[in-house]
Amino acid sequence: MLLRVTVEHSYRTFTLAATFEAPAEGITVVFGPSGSGKTTILAAIAGLIRTDGIKVDLAGEALDRLRPERRRIGMVFQDGRLFPHLNVRDNLYYGLKRAPRGSIFVDETLALLGLEELLKRWPNTLSGGERQRVAIGRALLSQPRLLLMDEPLASLDNARRAEILPFLSRLRDTLRLPIIYVTHAIEEAVHLADQMVLIENGRVLAHGPLAELAARVDLPLASRDDAAGVLNGYLHSHDYERRLSAIACGGQVYMVPLNSIDERTPVRLRVPARDVILALDAPREVSVNNVIPAIVCGIAEMAAGHAALVEIDVGGGVLLARITLDAAERLRLRPGARVLALIKSMSVELLV
């Protein structure tokens, strides 16, 4: 089942023409700079903008033909928008009392978002992260068939953002619910996205699985200073003597610093492009733990920095390597060439 969206809408100085589709479960991140049309897409899906150029189809039902209140769409905004005269419990039950019977239950929601200890609190006594968790809970208890989140972490500092990201990951992995998540923060996108829609100046540049889009040398994500490849896998085993943990991704195993994650737990690896070294032969006596066979898929020259971006298939995923143009020439890198990717364990970011 799919969510299909087409939005054609014009303002005085801006035209949005965006079309994409996404699975009807999991998190689809709409990513792009401020002013690119991300929030307008959410407003169109929710029915807050009504024009003939808007088409929204969820699992075969044309939501664009329904009034906003009949679409059963939950909304979470940047500021939470809790009712100040209601405590946390009553804020949560506000949506539930007006909702049709559904499959999202109170106890499950409280546990997912860690809200059990907050029920008697008032909104003005909550931290920013706590307010957002309550806002998400209220939206879920309205029994939506689609959840829209408009930069819900934008107003939080780094500490509060790090606090709430695990709750959002748990939400993604537990509920079979489509979520459209708008952000311009790449760390949020990498942590949460199953699918990504890249938008710029009112146009969709690409849409598809995060792991595919993050490493494409023809897309702007690869040109960012913080460009990185993303791999999906699971915790394979722990080596307590070496103080390392093994992550299985496709047919490869990556060693990362020892952690306390349970074996078989699904995880995601973020590997910065600047930290991937390419070689033709396996080095001897080197500190790098990960020496991964790879095939070059594509090469692009960066306009600034006199660098080359190399897209490599590591079997079960794609990574990026940012190297000098001189290195690319010395190694005679071409699509189809076989190389080794050298990756330090300390360079790999483990996301759960």
N, C-alpha and C positions, 0 to 999 in steps of 0.2 A: 504494500500500500504506500502511496506517495502523497506528499503535499506539493501541489503545483501552484505557483504564484506568478502572475503577470501584473505589473504596475506601470501604467503610462499616465503621467500626471505632470502638468506644467505650472510653474509659478511665473512671476514676472521676469525673473532673470535666470531661472533654473528649470531644466527639464529632466525628469526621471523616467527612464525607460529600462525597466529591469524585469527579467524573466529567469526563473530558476525552479528547480524541483529538489525535494529532499525526502528522505525516508520518513514515514509517519511514526517514528519513535526515535529517541536519542536527541542530542543537542546539535542543532545547525547554527553555527556562528556566522552572523552577517558582519563582515569585517571591512573597515575602510576608514579613511580620515574623516575628521569632522566636516560636515557640510556635504557629504557625498550622497546622502539620501537614505541612510539607514533607518532613522526614526520614521521617515515618511512611509517606508515599506511596512513597518509595524502598524502604523495608523491605518494604512489601507487594508491590511489583513484583518484588523479588528473592526473595520467598518466605520471608522471615524472620518474617513474620506470616502466619498461615494461618487464615482464617475464611471462612464462606460469603458474606460481603459483599464479597469481593475478586474482581474479574474483570480479567484481563490478557490481551489478545489482540494478537499481533504478526503482521501479514500473514496473518491467518486462522488462526493456531495459538493455541490456548488455553494460554498459559504457566502460568496458575494451576492447571492440572491436573498439572503436572510438579513433581517434587521440585526444590528449589533448585539442586542441583548439575547437573541436567539442563537447566536453562533457558539455559545459556550466556550468562550476564550477567556483565559485568565491573564491578567496584566500585572507586571511588577515594574515599578518605575525607579528612578535613581534615588528618590528620597523616601521610599517606603510608603508614604501617605497613609499612616495609621490614623485612626480616629482618636484624638487626644482625650476625649471624655470617656473612652472605654479602656478597660485593662486588657492585658494580652489575651486572656481567655475569651473575652467578649469580642475583641477584634477578630480572633480566629473563627468564632462561631457566627459572626455576622455573615460571612459568605456561605457557611454550611446551612444556615436556616433558610436561605433563599435558593438553594441548589436542588436540582433533581437528584434522585438516588444514583449513586455512582460507586466506583470501586476504590476510591481513595478514602481511607478511614482515619479517624481522629488519632487513635493511638499510634498508628503507623507514621502519620505525619509528624507528631510530636517527637517520636523516636528518631526519625530521619533527620530532623532539623535541630535536635537537642533543645527542645522548648519546654520540657517538663518542669524545669525549675523557674520558668519565667511567667507562669500563668497568672499569678496575682500581681505582677508588676505593672506599672503604668508607662506609657510610651516615653514620657519625659525622663524616666529613670534608666532607660536602655542605652547601651552603646550603639554606635552606628551599625556595627555588624549584627547585633541582636535585633535591631529594628528591621533590618533587611530580612533576617531569617523569619521573623513574624510575618512580614509582608508576603514572603514566598509561601508560608504556611496558609495564610488567609486565601491566597490565590488558588492553592491546591485544593483546599476544602470546598471551594465553589464548584468542584467536580468538572474542571475544564477538559475538553478533548484536545485542546491546544494551549500551550503556555507561551506567552510573549514576555521577554525580559529586555528592558531598554536600559542598557548600561547600569545594571543594578549595583555595581561596585565602584562606580566612578567617583562617588563622594566620600569613599573610605580611604584612610591612610593605608600604607603597606601592611602594617600589622593586622588591621581589621580585615583587609582583603585576604591575607593569608589564612585568617581564622575561618572565613566563610567558604573559601574555595573547596575544602574537603566536603562540606555539606552539599554543595552543588554537584560534586562528583558522585556522591552517594545517591543523590536524587536521580541523576542520569542513569546510574547502574541498576537502580531498584524499580523505578516506575517505567512502564511501557507507555510513555507519553511523548509526543513530539514537542520540542522546545525550540523556539527561535530566539537566539540570544544575540543582542546587538552590543558590540564593543569596538573601541579603537585601541585596546590594550592587548598587545600580542601575547603577553604572558597568560592572560585569561583565555584567549583563543586556544593556545597550545595545551593548556591544562584541561579544557572542557570539551572542545569540539570533537564530534564524530565526523561531521560534514562542515564545509566552509563555503561561504559565498563571498567572493572578493568583489568589492564595489568601489568605483572611483568615478567622480564627476557624473554621477547619475547613471552609470552603465555597469553592468556585471561583466567583469573581466574573465571570471572562471568560477565554476562551482563543482564540488566533488569532495571526496574524502580528504580530510586534513592532511594525512600522511603523503598524499600525492601532490597536493597543491603547495605544501611547504617547501618542497625541494625542486620545484620546476624553475629552471633557470630563465624562462621567458616571462615570469611573473614578478611583480615588484617585491614580494616577500623575500625573494632570494637576494635582492640588492640591498636589503636593510643591513645595518651594521650588526644587528643581533640575529641575522639569518641562521636558521638551524633546520636540520632534518628531524623528523619525528618517526619513531618506530613503536609499534604495538606488540606486546609480548606478555610474558608472565614470569613470576619469580620461580626459577628452576631449583636452586639449592643454595645453601650457605656453606662457605669454607671458613670455619672458625679459626683454623690454624693460620691461614693466609689473611684473615680478616677481610674477606671479599664475599660478595654475593653474585650469583650467576643469574643473568636474565636471558631467557630464550626468546628470540625474535625470528620467526621463520625457521630457517635451518641453521642459524648462527647463535652463538652464545656470547654475551657481553658481560665482562666482569666490572662490577661497580663496588664502591666501598661498602663494607658490611652494614646491614640494616636489620631491622626487627620484623620485616614483612613476612607473613606466612607464605609457605611454599604454595605454588599454583595460583597465587593471587594475580589477577590481571594488572599489568602496569604499562606505563608509557615512558619511553626514553626520548629526551630532547638532546640532540648532539649538535653543538654549535659548529657552523661551517668553518670558522677560523681555527678550530681545534682539530680538524681532520687533516692528517698528513698522508700524502700519497707516495707510494714507492713501487718499484718494479720487482724488487726482490726482498725477501724477508730479512730484516736486519738481525744482527747477533748482539747479545748482551745489551738489550735496550730496556728502559724502564717501562715502556708501554705494555699494558696487559692485553690489549685488544688489537690483534692483527687479522683483519677481516678481508677475505677475497671479494673483489668487486669488479664490475664491468662498467666502463664509461658509457653513459647514455647521451650526454650532451655537454657542450662547453659554450660559455658566453663570456665575452669580454666586458668588464665593468667600465662604464664611462669614466668614473673617477677611481683613483687609487692604483692604477696600473696593475689590476688584478684580473684573474680569470676565475669564473665560477664553474665548477665541474660537478655535474649531476651523476651520481654513481648508484648502480643497482647492487645492493648487498645481499640479495636473496631473502625475500620476505619484507623488503622495504627499500626506500630510496633515501640516500643522504646527500648532503652538499659538502664540497670542499672548496674553500677559498684559498687560492695559491697565487703566486706571482706569475705573470705572463712568461717570464724566463723559465720558471719551473715547468710550466705546461709545454713549452717548446723542447726543453731538455728531455722530458719524459716521452715526447712525441705522442701526446695524448690525443686520441681521436675517438669518436663514437665506436664502440665495439672493443676497444682496447681493454686488456685485463690488467688490473692493478691490485695493490694491497692498500687497504685503508688502515692507518695506524691511529688509534684513539686512546688517549689516557683515561683511566678509570675515573680520575678526579674531574674530568671534563664532562662526564655524562651526568645529566640531570635526570633524576628518577622521579616520576610523577605517578601518584596513585589515585 
